[in-house]
């Protein structure tokens, strides 16, 4: 009985490894080709790109909250992003592209040049 359980467990482990390897292989293969001559996008590549966008969106959210705190304390928009105290680990630039955010002091809006949707 013990040998049968060991063999079954071994087969299950091999099956799980095979499934994971298949997902990685399929993720690297081209699934869809975009129009206008752009390179093909894989499922893994799309997920990685989305994760990077979410990281930038989160950083922008933290920057905007810091600006709101500055406005609550000072009563006006900051003249530039360098005058705002950011939480630890937050920078006034895109964490992915390493380009500084664009800031409009008249309206207090911050945008990422690499991710304009946010």
N, C-alpha and C positions, 0 to 999 in steps of 0.2 A: 504494500500500500504506500509506503514512504517513497519508493522509487517512482511510482506513478505520479505522485504529487509533484515531485521534483521535476520530472519531465514536463508535466503540464505547465508548471510555473516558468520553466525555461522557454517553452514555446510561446507563452504569453509575452514574456519579455522580448523575445525576438520579434514577435508580431508588432509590439508597440514601437520598437526601434525601426522596423520597416515602414510603419505608418509615418513616423516622424521624418524619416529620410525621404519618403515620397512627397510629403508636404514641402520640404525644403527644395527638392528637385523641381517640383511643379512651380513653386514660388519663384525660382530663378528662370524658368522658361518664359518665353514671351507669350502673353495671353491676348493682349489687344494691341493693335497698332493705332496710334493716333493719326489723325488727319494732319495735313499741312507739313508732312515730312518730319515730324518729331519722332524721337526714338520710342520704341515700344515700352510700355509700362507693365511691370510685373505686379503681382499681388503683394509680394514682400516689399517691393520698391514703393508702392502706393501707401502701404501701411507705415513704412519708415518716413515717408514725406509727411504724412498726416501727423505723426508723432512730433516731428520737428515743428510743424505749424502750431500744434497745441502748446509746445514749449514756448514759442514766441508769443502766442496769445496770452498765456499765463504771465509771462514777464511784462507784457503791456498792461495787463490788468493790475499788477502790483505797482507799476509806474503811475498809472492813473489814480490809484488809491493814495499813493504818496503825494501826488499833486493836490488831491482833494483835502488831505490833511494839512498841506501847506496853506491852502486857501482858507481853511477853517481857523488856522492859527494867525495868519497874516492879514486876512481879509481881501486879498487880491491874488491874481495868478502870478506864479513865479516868473521872473524875467527870462530865465533859461533853465534847462534841466540840471545844470551843475549846482544851482542854489537849493535844490531839493534834497532832503535827507532820505535816502532809500533804505529799505530793510537790508539786512545782511544777505549778500549773494545776488542782489538785484542790481543790474546795470542799465543805464539809459541807452542801451543798444540791443540789436537783435542778437540773441545768443547763438543763432545758427549762422547767419551771414556776417556777423561782427560789424555791421554797419550801424551808425548812430540813428536813433529814432528822429523823425522830424517833429518839431514842436512849434506850435503857434501860440505865442504868449497872449495874443488878444482874445482868443477863444479858450485857451487852455487845453487844446486837443493835441494828442500824441498819436502818431502813426508810424508804422514800420514800412520803409520803402520796399522791402523785399516781400512783404505779405500785406498788400494794400487792403485786403478784405477785412482786416482787423482794425 
